[in-house]
Amino acid sequence: MTRKRWMKYIVAGAAFLLWAGSTSSGLGFLLPPREGPVGEKHRPVVEAITAQNEIRDGNLWKIYLRASDPDGDLDKIHVSFSQLGADFTPDLLPQKTMAREMNGYILVWASLNGGGSTGDIYAEVDIRVEDRAGNMSESMKMSFTVAQFGKKDGFVPPPPFNATNSLGQADFPLLTETELAGDARSD
């Protein structure tokens, strides 16, 4: 079989799996079905987020989250990062079980892509939660700074936050000033 024909089969198979995963009777293990009540009164809420607001490049960082859902089917966290000059693809953190409340931390490794930076990097995290029915919360944002010689994460969250419950891991691939400027010099 030719390479071109194989590619047609691969694309057709991928399209089928996406379609089947989106149907309620199809392959629900690929894309979980959206079941449950929808509408404003069923919308989950991000109650609070907190974290150390200055972190050191290359270190692990914890963002603490409290969220709730009136129907008890809260099961996804959306984490988006933006950096002055760039937005990044959001991370989706599916949870193992549905819950009425989420309380814990998201572990982030903030590391520069391919090298150091000469200055501080100013960024923002945007967090939303979603329930099984597809109801999405309003986003909650927090600004922070990544410094070359910043402090390691030693932040202790206030008592309403659970400091021992991991809700998942997210990636924040920081870009240097050169990458942000789109420097395409050829040597």
Secondary structure, DSSP 8 states (H G I E B T S, - for coil): --HHHHHHHHHHHHHHHHHHHHSTTS-TTTS----S--SGGG--EEEEEE--SEEETT-EEEEEEEEE-TTS-EEEEEEEEEETTEE---EEEEEEEEESEEEEEEEEEEEETTS--SS-EEEEEEEEEEETT--B---EEEEEEEETT---------TTS-SS-EEEEEEEEE--HHHHHT-----
